[in-house]
Amino acid sequence: MSVRIVLLGPPGAGKGTQAARLCGRLAVPAISTGDIFRSGALGDTEAGRRARAHMDKGEYVPDEITNALVEERISRPDAAQGFLLDGYPRTEAQVHELDAMLERSGASLDAVVEITLDPEAVVARLLKRAQEQGRADDTEPVIRHRLEVYAERTEPLAAIYASRGALVRVDGDGEVDEVADRIVSALGAHGLSV
């Protein structure tokens, strides 16, 4: 089955966890720009240093870096039958860039899943994750700034995808299995068997 899904939601909503579960069911790769940036995949390059400088302040990495990275990744053979994008697109300009990338490859999105979560729950989750994983980019001021940036630049994407009939909203509060079941049910109601 070929399936292309975007996961939207604030930082800490569980996109990465749910992407891993869905990818196992769908046999497609999870593509997370945040993981790629943090893993050092950009190496000690000017682009890598610029990406890290933005991330350390809780800001989005500039589009020219992110777009090139995503297009290269979704063009790999393991993504030929589909993918789950986590952390991209984050801006309206990136929505249009993703549209162009997919059009060039003759593909289209099957669904956009928005995982919703109360901002205070996000802060609590991310502070706990920072403590458990030693993530320097998850301090309370940076988390709150990331939530502001998300509300301003990424939340509006849900309206774009809703107007296209592609948006599926899922409550991200609860145990991992509960949220996973909600996503599978919501995608099934959207016409995708997961």
N, C-alpha and C positions, 0 to 999 in steps of 0.2 A: 504494500500500500504506500502510495506517495502522499506525504502530508507535510505542509509547511505552516508552522504556527509561531506567532509572536507572543511572548509573555510580557505583560505590562504589570506594573504595581510598584509601590514605593520600595525603597531599599529596606530589606528586612522582612518583606511580606512573604518570603518563602519561595520566590521564583526559582532559585537554583535547586532547591530540594525537590520541588515539584517537576522541574525540567528533567532532572535525572530519572525520576520515576516514570514520567511520560515517555522519555526516550527509550527506556527499557521495554516498554509496551509496544512502541511504534517502530523500534529498530532504526531510529534516525539519531544523528548527533545533536547534543545540546551545545549551542554556540553562545558563550557568555563573554561579552567584551570585557567585563570587569575581571573575570578569571584570567583572560589572556593578558590584560595589562598587568595584573598582580603577579602573574607567573614569570614575568620578565621576558616574555616571548618577543618583545620589541628589542631586547638586548640593550647594550650600552650604546645606543644610537641617539641622535638628536631627537628623533620622534619619540623614542622611549623615555628620554629625560623630560621632554615636554609633557608627555602623557602623565608621568609620575608626579610632576610638579602640580598639575591640575588636580589629580586624584587626592594628593596629600592635603589639599585645601577644601576637598569636598565638592570640587567643580567638575563639570563635564569635560571630557577630553575633546579638543577641537574636531569638528566634522571631517576635515581633510584627512586626519589620521584614522579616525574611527571608520569612515566610509571605505577607505582603501582596505583596511583590515578585514571588515565584514565581507566585502566583495571577494577578496582573495579566499577567505575561509569557506564561503558558501559555494565557491566554484570547485572545491576539492571533490574527488570521486565519492567519498563517503557521504556527501550531502546531496548527491545526484537524485536520490529518492525522497529527499526532504530533510527537514531540520526543525529545531526549536530555537528561536532566537530569544535570548534573555539579556536585557540591557540595551537592546537596539531594536527599533529606533527609539530615540529619546527626545527628539525635536521634530517639528513639522517638516523642516528641511530634510531630515533623515528619512521621514516617511516617504517623501517624494524620491529621494535617492534610492531607497529600497525598492520602490515601485519600478524605477528605471532598471535597477539590477535584475529584478525578476523578469521584466519585459525582455531584456537582452537575452536571458536564458530560456525564454518561452514558458516561464512558470508564473504562478500566482500564489497568494496566501490563501490558506483554507480557513483560518480562524485567528483571532486575536483574543487571548484570554487575559482579562484584567483581574488580578488578585487584589482585593481591597482589604485594608486593615487600618484601624484607628491609629493616628499618629503617636499617641502615648504608648500604645502596644509596640509600635515600631521601635521607639526609643529604647524601651525595656529589652526587647529582643536583641537589638544591636549592641547594647552595652553588655549584655550577657555573652553574646558571641565574641565581642572584643576581649573579654576576660578569659574565655575558654580557649580562644585561638590566638591570642596575642596580636590582634590586628590593630596596628597603630592608626589606621584611618578611621576607626570607629570610636572617637571621643564624643561626648554629648554635644559640644558646640558644632562639631563637624556633622554629626548626624542631623541635628536640627537644621543646619544650613542645607544639607542634602535634601531634606524634606521640603524646604522652601523652594529650592531649585526644581524639585520634582513637581510640586504643585503648580509652579509657574510655567514650566516648559514641557513637561511630559503628560500630566493629567489631561491637557487639551487633546492629546492624540486619541484618547478614548472616544471623543465626540466625532473625530474624523472617521475612525473605524466603525463606529455605530452607524454613521450616515451611509456607509457602504454595506451594512448588514453583516459585518464580519465580527463584531464585538460580542464576547461572552464574558459576563461578570460573575466572579466567584468570591464568596466571603473567605478570607484567608485566616480568620480566627478559629482556633481549635487545634486538635492534634493533627499531625502530618497525614495520617491515614484518612481522617475525616475530610480534610481539604482535598486530598487526592481523589476521594470518591465524588466530591462535589464537582471537581473539574471533569472527571470522566462522564458524569451524568450531564453536565452542561454541554460538553462537546457532543455527546450523543443526541441531545435535543437540537443541536446545531447541524446534525446530519453526518457527523464523523463517528465512526465506530472505533473506539479505542480499546 
